[in-house]
Amino acid sequence: MGDGVAQTARIAYSAFVVSGQIFGVAADGSDVTAEYNLLQGFEIAPYLNVTPGVGNVSGNPEFVDANGRDFSPRATSPLVNAAETSVTNTDLVGTSRDNLPDIGAFEYVP
């Protein structure tokens, strides 16, 4: 900080991260603040240059069919309605996000 180099704050936002006892989350370079993400298995705190911020949830993401590559959340998923309202208007496949969007790339579809 005293070397005259500007520090850049980065945020991992509503992207969700799934972790276990072997894997963790690390940032190369400046610190990253993780906000509104699913942080599974983070009881052991495997963070490196990552600070947990507001809105994070934990637990099983309860995807519809992860083996079949359907990563949309089930109705009971902790991802549902857990993101901040300022995320994009649609998910990756064009499903509209309402005023209580889901964490992750895909919205829950009833």
C-alpha positions, 0 to 999 in steps of 0.5 A: 500500500505504501509503495504507490501501487493502486490496489484493485478490489475484485468481487466474485458475485453470484457465481457460486463455488462448491468446495470440499475438504481438498479444494478451496478458493484462491485468488491470484493477485489482489484480494477478492471478496465473495458475495452472494455465492454458495460456499459448500464445505467452507467450514474448514476455511480454504480461502487464499486471498478470498474474503467471504462477504455478505449474502453467501449461503452453504449446503448442497446446491441441489441441482436438477441433474448435475450428472446430466449437466442440468445445473438449474436448482431444484425448488428446495435449493439454497440457491433459489431467491438468494442472489442480490437483485442487481444481477442480470435480467436473464440466466445463461439460457434466457430464463428471466430473473425476477426481483429475487434471482437465484445464485448461479448461472441458471434460475429455478424453473417450476 
